[in-house]
Amino acid sequence: MILDKITEKIEEIDKMIELKIAKMCGCVKREKIPEIQTFENMEIALDSAKTLAKKMNETFCKKHNFQVVENNSNLLIQVELNK
């Protein structure tokens, strides 16, 4: 019974979608944005990731460009130097 509940919880955690920021630049650190965030499903994760990347591109110092990419069943905010 207890083992079943633990197993269910582990399976639930395994299904969580992870959003990771590829590089913690100074702006990300100053804003105290966590490097890894978890979400219950891909729809919520993708919406949050796009919103965050947009905010980062619009309000940060413009040294980097941030874009969302799928990484297996998780999401990554890629960080590239602006040209």
Phi, psi and omega in degrees: 000305178294320179298321178297318179294320178296316179298318177299317181295319178297316178297322178296316179295320179298332181276350181296145178264132181256133173248122182238141173268123187297322182222126181272082180288173183302320180296319180297316180295317180298323179281354180057042176277128182294144180294324181230132175233149179240148182225157183288330180210168185293324181299312179294317181298315182294317178298314179296318181296316179296318179297316180294314180299320178298313179300317181296318180293328183273331189247345181279182190290355178077006177289329182240159172244134183246131176218150183270132174227148175278136181232095188060239179257016178239179180239150180227133169265107181281144182239121179232149176291136173289147180268000000 
